Amino acid sequence: MATIKSIFIGCLILHNLIIEDESNCILEPLFDVGSDVSHLKQGLYFENYCQGTAQIENMAIYYNFRNDLVEHLWAQKGNNAI
C-alpha cells in the first residue's frame, strides 16, 4: 500500500509541475464551440465503454501514445529538457 501511495503522490506532483509549466501557453480549443455537443449529454453506451476500455488496455496503443508524448515534450522544450 505504501508503494501505491508513493506512486500516486509522485504522479500528482508531476501533474502539478506540468500544469504550472504550461500555464502560460495558449492552447487551441479541443473542439469547435459551435458544434453540436448534445450527444455528450447522453453518456456512453456499453459498447463504446468496452471499446474505450480495450483501447486503454491495449499495450501497442499505450506505447504509441507514450512515444508521441515524449516527442511532443522534446519539441516543446528541445534539448534543454530534464
Secondary structure, 3 states (H helix, E strand, C coil): CHHHHHHHHHHHHHHHHHHHHCCCCCCCCCCCCCCCCHHHHHCCCHHHHHHHHHHHHCHHHHHHHHHHHHHHHHHHHHHHCC
